[in-house]
Structures are given as C-alpha cells and as structure tokens.
Amino acid sequence: MRSKIKIRQNSIKSKINNILVKFSISASVIIFFFYTAPIFINFADNNFNNKEFTNNSKNILDNILKRGKTFVNDDPQVESDEMDLLYDILEENNSKINLVRYTTSEINALFKEVKYNLEEVRDTKLVKPIDIDLLPNEIKNIDNSKKRKELFIKIVLPLIVKENNKIRIDRKRLFTILNKNSNTDIEKKWLEKKYKQYGVKQNDLSTLKIRMDEIPVSLAIAQAAKETGWGTSRFALKGNALFGQWTWSGEGLRPKNAEKGEEHKVMKFHSLQLSVRAYLRNLNTHSSYRDLRKARTELRNKNKPLDSMVLSNHLDKYAETGTEYIKVLQKIINQNNLKDFDEARLLPSSKDLESLT
C-alpha cells in the first residue's frame, strides 16, 4: 500500500516538474519575443519599408541643437538658377490683374480710418494687415522727410511682417517634420517644393533649416529705405523694386548709369509684396549671404533674438560700397529706431476672421 502511495507521489511530482519546465520555457519564449520584436520591426522599417521617406538627419540635428552647438552646412557651391529659385514669384509677376495706385492723401486717409499709426505699433507690437500694392507717385514730392519716412515705413512694414510670418509658419512645419521618423506623401511634396525654392539639394534637411528663416524687420526696412531713397527712386515707383535686386533673365529696368557690357537689370515686380518675398529669398539662398545665414544660425542656437545690427555686418557684398553700405544701414536703423518693429506681429485680417466663423 505504501509503495503505491509513493509511486503516486512520484508521478504527481514528475507531472508538476514537467509543467514547471514547460511554463518556464513558454515564459522565456514570450519574454524573448516581446524583447526582440521591436528591434526586428525597427530594422524592417528602416531597411525594407520604402513607402515613406526616412528623415536621416533628424537625430543629428536635434542632438546638436540640444547641445547648443552651431550646425552650418550651407554649401556655397550649391547654386540654383534664378528662374528655379523665384519660379513661384515669377509666376505671380505675370499676373494680369491691374492694381490700383492710390495717392498719398488716399493712403493717409485709409491709415487714419483704421487708426494705424507707428507709435501704437512700437508700443503694442501689433501691425494692421493693410496691403498697399504700389507706392504713391506723390511720395517723392513730400518735402518733410519725417512724414515721407513715416509713410514709407507704414506701407512696407505690414508687407515685411506678412512675408516673415509665412516663413515662420513654414519653419514650424519643417521642425515638425524633423521630429518625425518618416513623412507622409503630402509632407514629401511640400519638402520638394521648399527644396526648390531655397536652392537646396534633395533631402538636405540641415541646409533647408538654415536657409528657411526670417530676416529682422528693422534690417529689411533699412535696406528698402537705402535702396529706394525712402520710396522715391525710379526702380521703386516704376518697378515696385524695394531692394534693387538684379536680374539677368527676368523682366527689369535698366540702370541709367550702366556701363557698356553690363547686361543686368533691376528686377521689376507686379507688386511691392512680391519684391519683399524675392528679397527674403535672395538673402536666404545666395552664396554671397552665407555668412549672414551662419550668424543667424548661431543666434538661433544660443536662443538669442535675431539682431539686425549683428546680421547687417555680413551685407558688405550687397552693394559695391561694401563696409560703407553696412555703416549706412546701421545708421538708418539707429536714427529711426527701427528695432522697435522687430517683434511686431500682424493682426488677423477680416478674411482670416471670416474663415474662423
């Protein structure tokens, strides 16, 4: 009887041991699966899944930015054709829409009606969304330099803030893409468009990030003032050229003092807005302003505001006068307190408000 009990006990122990062994093996297999599955999935995504574009520069960029180091890979050898860089601007330049040129009195009346004055902008940092497409011909007849300057600033300020705002939105979208491991088809198409606009090699996200950035409002106003004589030049009044941008292939106005053999013209624009857009594109893409973009990136990496006095030091190649040109720009910025407008933001237009309702 006792021998039978012992046999049964041994049998039960054997079954328990078998169950424990099987359980241990199963548990080990499950643990191994859950531990290794993400590795295999990640490997498959990176090596076999070609449906999505992989953002290879994301981790490098993020790590360098977090360390506060300057990351500049703005290759000066990568030059794009003028027609490619400005293709979207040139398309709008061919617009058949006839724009209205208002007189100075009509513009001043409009500004008064909407209560748009520069002192309030300096104080609140808010700009009325007023688009003046063409400079008034009478601006050159305003003898009072203070009034002429004030009118000029009030006209170009909303245009500059508006274009910077577009770049800010694009830059935010780019950072969103940089923080993803892969991009959707819509994002890929958007990136392709931006690569073309900024003259960047396909998939070179690091250079695109450097080039897709704002220019301080004070610097843009100062350059527009210098290049147009505060809105009185022939190029500004006949060609809406606020920044004296040259062209060899587009429509333009030939300088009167051009020497024999000089084929360049000052680019002509359909509106003042397009002139501002082309100016920003020029500083953000041309190899002559690579040092400006490098200085801007260094300010960004140090979490410092974009300083027009710092960036203007790298515009010696914008004009033949070189360093003298820089001194003139800085004088214009200081004498007219233009840095007051650097933090200005555009108020929503009536169209913007309608879209929210």
C-alpha positions as CSV (number, residue, x, y, z in Angstrom):
1,M,0.0,0.0,0.0
2,R,2.8,2.4,1.0
3,S,4.6,1.6,-2.2
4,K,1.6,2.5,-4.3
5,I,1.3,5.9,-2.5
6,K,5.0,6.6,-3.1
7,I,4.5,5.8,-6.8
8,R,1.6,8.1,-7.0
9,Q,3.5,10.9,-5.2
10,N,6.5,10.5,-7.5
11,S,4.1,10.6,-10.5
12,I,2.5,13.8,-9.3
13,K,5.9,15.4,-8.6
14,S,7.0,14.4,-12.1
15,K,3.9,16.0,-13.7
16,I,4.4,19.2,-11.6
17,N,8.1,19.3,-12.7
18,N,7.1,18.9,-16.3
19,I,4.5,21.6,-16.0
20,L,7.0,24.0,-14.4
21,V,9.6,23.3,-17.1
22,K,7.1,23.9,-19.9
23,F,5.9,27.0,-18.2
24,S,9.5,28.3,-17.8
25,I,10.2,27.6,-21.4
26,S,7.0,29.3,-22.6
27,A,7.6,32.3,-20.4
28,S,11.2,32.6,-21.7
29,V,9.9,32.4,-25.3
30,I,7.3,35.1,-24.6
31,I,9.8,37.4,-22.9
32,F,12.3,36.9,-25.7
33,F,9.6,37.7,-28.3
34,F,8.5,40.9,-26.7
35,Y,12.1,42.0,-26.1
36,T,13.3,41.3,-29.7
37,A,10.1,42.2,-31.7
38,P,10.6,46.0,-31.5
39,I,14.2,45.5,-32.7
40,F,13.1,43.4,-35.7
41,I,10.3,45.8,-36.5
42,N,12.5,48.8,-36.3
43,F,15.1,47.0,-38.5
44,A,12.4,46.1,-41.1
45,D,11.1,49.7,-41.2
46,N,14.5,51.1,-41.7
47,N,15.7,48.6,-44.3
48,F,12.7,47.2,-46.2
49,N,9.9,49.8,-46.0
50,N,10.4,52.2,-48.9
51,K,6.9,53.7,-48.9
52,E,8.0,56.5,-46.5
53,F,10.9,58.9,-46.8
54,T,13.2,58.4,-43.9
55,N,14.5,61.6,-42.2
56,N,18.1,60.6,-41.7
57,S,19.3,64.0,-40.4
58,K,16.7,64.3,-37.7
59,N,18.7,62.8,-34.8
60,I,21.9,64.6,-35.8
61,L,20.2,68.0,-36.0
62,D,18.2,67.5,-32.7
63,N,21.3,66.4,-30.8
64,I,23.5,69.3,-32.0
65,L,20.7,71.8,-31.3
66,K,20.2,70.5,-27.8
67,R,23.9,70.9,-27.1
68,G,23.7,74.5,-28.2
69,K,26.3,73.9,-31.0
70,T,26.3,75.7,-34.3
71,F,25.4,73.4,-37.2
72,V,26.1,75.1,-40.5
73,N,26.1,73.1,-43.7
74,D,25.1,75.8,-46.1
75,D,27.2,74.8,-49.1
76,P,28.1,77.9,-51.2
77,Q,28.7,75.6,-54.2
78,V,25.1,74.7,-54.5
79,E,23.7,77.4,-56.7
80,S,20.3,77.2,-58.4
81,D,19.1,79.0,-61.5
82,E,17.3,82.3,-60.9
83,M,14.3,81.0,-62.6
84,D,14.2,78.0,-60.3
85,L,14.6,79.9,-57.1
86,L,12.0,82.5,-58.0
87,Y,9.6,80.3,-60.0
88,D,6.6,81.0,-57.8
89,I,7.3,84.7,-57.6
90,L,7.8,85.0,-61.4
91,E,4.5,83.2,-61.9
92,E,2.7,85.8,-59.9
93,N,4.8,88.5,-61.6
94,N,2.9,87.6,-64.8
95,S,-0.4,88.3,-63.2
96,K,-2.9,90.2,-65.4
97,I,-4.6,91.8,-62.5
98,N,-4.4,95.6,-62.7
99,L,-3.5,97.0,-59.3
100,V,-4.7,100.4,-58.1
101,R,-2.1,103.1,-57.3
102,Y,-3.5,105.3,-54.6
103,T,-2.4,108.8,-53.9
104,T,-0.7,109.8,-50.7
105,S,-3.8,111.6,-49.4
106,E,-5.9,108.5,-50.1
107,I,-3.4,106.2,-48.3
108,N,-3.2,108.6,-45.3
109,A,-7.0,108.8,-45.1
110,L,-7.1,105.0,-45.0
111,F,-4.5,104.8,-42.3
112,K,-6.4,107.4,-40.3
113,E,-9.7,105.5,-40.7
114,V,-8.3,102.2,-39.4
115,K,-6.2,104.0,-36.7
116,Y,-2.9,102.8,-38.0
117,N,0.0,104.7,-36.5
118,L,3.6,103.8,-35.8
119,E,3.7,104.9,-32.2
120,E,1.0,102.4,-31.4
121,V,2.8,99.7,-33.3
122,R,6.0,100.5,-31.3
123,D,4.0,100.1,-28.1
124,T,1.8,97.1,-28.8
125,K,3.9,95.3,-31.4
126,L,0.8,94.8,-33.5
127,V,0.5,95.8,-37.1
128,K,-2.7,96.5,-39.1
129,P,-3.0,94.0,-42.0
130,I,-3.0,96.7,-44.7
131,D,-1.7,95.7,-48.2
132,I,-0.6,98.7,-50.3
133,D,0.4,97.2,-53.7
134,L,2.0,100.2,-55.2
135,L,3.9,103.2,-53.8
136,P,2.1,106.6,-54.4
137,N,3.8,108.7,-57.1
138,E,3.5,111.7,-54.9
139,I,5.7,110.3,-52.2
140,K,8.7,111.9,-53.9
141,N,7.0,115.3,-53.5
142,I,6.7,115.1,-49.8
143,D,9.3,117.7,-48.6
144,N,9.0,116.9,-45.0
145,S,11.5,114.0,-44.6
146,K,9.9,112.8,-41.3
147,K,6.5,112.5,-42.9
148,R,7.9,110.8,-46.0
149,K,9.8,108.3,-43.9
150,E,6.8,107.6,-41.8
151,L,4.6,107.0,-44.8
152,F,7.2,104.7,-46.3
153,I,7.6,102.6,-43.1
154,K,3.8,102.3,-42.7
155,I,3.5,101.0,-46.3
156,V,6.3,98.4,-46.2
157,L,6.1,97.3,-42.6
158,P,2.9,95.1,-43.0
159,L,4.4,93.6,-46.2
160,I,7.6,92.6,-44.4
161,V,5.9,91.2,-41.3
162,K,3.5,89.2,-43.6
163,E,6.3,87.5,-45.5
164,N,8.3,86.8,-42.3
165,N,5.1,85.3,-40.9
166,K,4.9,82.9,-43.8
167,I,8.5,81.8,-43.3
168,R,7.8,81.4,-39.6
169,I,4.9,79.1,-40.3
170,D,7.0,77.1,-42.8
171,R,9.8,76.8,-40.4
172,K,7.4,75.5,-37.7
173,R,6.2,72.9,-40.2
174,L,9.8,71.9,-41.0
175,F,10.6,71.4,-37.3
176,T,7.5,69.2,-37.0
177,I,8.9,67.1,-39.9
178,L,12.3,67.0,-38.3
179,N,10.8,65.5,-35.2
180,K,9.3,62.6,-37.1
181,N,11.0,59.4,-38.3
182,S,9.1,59.4,-41.6
183,N,7.0,61.7,-43.7
184,T,3.6,61.4,-45.4
185,D,3.2,61.9,-49.2
186,I,1.9,65.4,-48.5
187,E,4.9,66.3,-46.4
188,K,7.2,64.9,-49.1
189,K,5.6,67.1,-51.8
190,W,5.9,70.1,-49.5
191,L,9.6,69.4,-48.9
192,E,10.2,69.0,-52.6
193,K,8.7,72.5,-53.2
194,K,10.8,74.0,-50.4
195,Y,14.0,72.4,-51.7
196,K,13.4,74.1,-55.0
197,Q,12.5,77.5,-53.5
198,Y,15.6,77.5,-51.3
199,G,18.0,76.0,-53.8
200,V,18.7,73.0,-51.6
201,K,19.7,69.5,-52.7
202,Q,17.1,66.9,-52.4
203,N,16.8,65.5,-48.8
204,D,19.3,68.1,-47.4
205,L,17.2,69.0,-44.4
206,S,20.0,70.6,-42.5
207,T,20.7,73.2,-45.1
208,L,17.0,73.8,-45.6
209,K,16.6,74.5,-41.9
210,I,19.4,77.1,-42.1
211,R,18.0,78.9,-45.1
212,M,14.3,78.8,-44.2
213,D,14.4,81.6,-41.6
214,E,13.3,85.2,-41.1
215,I,15.2,88.5,-41.7
216,P,14.8,91.1,-38.9
217,V,12.1,93.7,-39.8
218,S,14.4,96.5,-39.0
219,L,17.1,95.3,-41.4
220,A,14.5,94.8,-44.2
221,I,13.1,98.3,-43.7
222,A,16.6,99.9,-43.6
223,Q,17.6,98.1,-46.8
224,A,14.4,99.2,-48.6
225,A,14.9,102.7,-47.4
226,K,18.5,102.8,-48.6
227,E,17.8,101.1,-52.0
228,T,14.8,103.4,-52.8
229,G,15.7,106.7,-51.2
230,W,12.7,106.1,-48.9
231,G,10.4,105.2,-51.8
232,T,11.4,107.9,-54.3
233,S,13.6,106.0,-56.7
234,R,12.6,105.2,-60.3
235,F,13.0,101.5,-59.7
236,A,10.6,101.7,-56.7
237,L,7.9,103.8,-58.5
238,K,8.1,102.1,-61.9
239,G,9.1,98.6,-61.0
240,N,8.0,98.1,-57.4
241,A,11.6,97.2,-56.7
242,L,12.2,97.9,-53.0
243,F,15.6,96.3,-52.7
244,G,17.3,96.9,-56.0
245,Q,17.5,93.2,-56.8
246,W,19.4,92.5,-60.0
247,T,18.2,90.1,-62.7
248,W,19.8,88.6,-65.9
249,S,16.8,86.7,-67.1
250,G,13.7,88.3,-65.7
251,E,11.8,91.4,-66.5
252,G,13.5,94.5,-65.2
253,L,14.6,98.2,-65.6
254,R,18.0,99.0,-66.9
255,P,20.0,101.4,-64.7
256,K,20.7,104.7,-66.4
257,N,24.3,104.8,-65.4
258,A,25.0,101.2,-66.5
259,E,28.3,100.9,-68.3
260,K,28.8,99.2,-71.7
261,G,28.7,95.4,-71.5
262,E,26.7,95.4,-68.3
263,E,23.7,93.2,-69.0
264,H,22.0,93.2,-65.6
265,K,18.7,95.0,-64.9
266,V,16.9,95.8,-61.7
267,M,14.1,93.2,-61.3
268,K,10.6,94.6,-61.9
269,F,7.7,93.3,-59.8
270,H,4.0,93.2,-60.2
271,S,3.6,94.4,-56.6
272,L,5.6,95.6,-53.6
273,Q,4.7,92.3,-51.8
274,L,6.5,90.2,-54.4
275,S,9.5,92.5,-54.1
276,V,9.7,91.7,-50.4
277,R,9.3,88.0,-51.0
278,A,12.1,88.0,-53.6
279,Y,14.4,89.9,-51.2
280,L,13.9,87.4,-48.4
281,R,14.5,84.5,-50.9
282,N,17.7,86.3,-52.1
283,L,19.2,86.6,-48.7
284,N,18.2,83.1,-47.8
285,T,19.7,81.4,-50.9
286,H,22.6,83.4,-52.5
287,S,26.1,82.3,-51.6
288,S,27.1,86.0,-51.0
289,Y,25.0,86.0,-47.9
290,R,26.2,82.6,-46.5
291,D,27.9,84.4,-43.6
292,L,24.7,86.2,-42.7
293,R,22.9,82.9,-42.5
294,K,25.7,81.4,-40.5
295,A,25.5,84.3,-38.0
296,R,21.7,83.9,-37.8
297,T,22.0,80.2,-37.1
298,E,24.5,80.9,-34.3
299,L,22.0,83.3,-32.7
300,R,19.2,80.7,-33.0
301,N,21.4,78.0,-31.4
302,K,22.1,80.3,-28.5
303,N,18.4,81.2,-28.1
304,K,19.1,84.8,-28.9
305,P,16.8,87.1,-30.9
306,L,17.8,87.9,-34.5
307,D,19.7,91.1,-34.2
308,S,19.8,93.4,-37.2
309,M,23.0,95.1,-36.1
310,V,24.8,91.7,-35.9
311,L,23.4,90.4,-39.2
312,S,23.9,93.7,-41.1
313,N,27.7,93.2,-40.6
314,H,27.5,90.4,-43.2
315,L,25.9,92.5,-46.0
316,D,29.1,94.0,-47.4
317,K,28.5,92.1,-50.7
318,Y,25.0,93.6,-51.2
319,A,26.4,96.8,-52.6
320,E,29.6,97.9,-54.3
321,T,30.4,100.3,-51.3
322,G,31.0,97.2,-49.1
323,T,31.6,98.2,-45.5
324,E,30.3,101.7,-46.1
325,Y,27.0,100.2,-47.0
326,I,26.9,98.4,-43.7
327,K,27.5,101.7,-41.8
328,V,24.7,103.4,-43.7
329,L,22.2,100.6,-42.9
330,Q,23.1,100.6,-39.2
331,K,22.8,104.4,-39.1
332,I,19.3,104.2,-40.7
333,I,18.3,101.5,-38.1
334,N,19.5,103.5,-35.1
335,Q,18.4,107.0,-36.2
336,N,14.8,105.8,-37.0
337,N,14.5,103.4,-34.0
338,L,13.6,100.6,-36.5
339,K,14.4,97.8,-34.0
340,D,11.2,98.8,-32.3
341,F,9.4,96.8,-35.1
342,D,11.4,93.6,-34.8
343,E,8.9,91.9,-32.6
344,A,5.9,93.2,-34.5
345,R,3.2,90.7,-35.4
346,L,0.4,91.1,-37.9
347,L,-3.2,91.4,-36.7
348,P,-5.6,89.0,-38.4
349,S,-7.4,90.4,-41.5
350,S,-11.1,90.4,-42.0
351,K,-10.7,87.4,-44.3
352,D,-8.8,85.5,-41.6
353,L,-11.6,86.2,-39.1
354,E,-14.3,85.1,-41.6
355,S,-12.5,81.8,-42.1
356,L,-12.8,81.2,-38.3
357,T,-16.6,81.6,-38.3
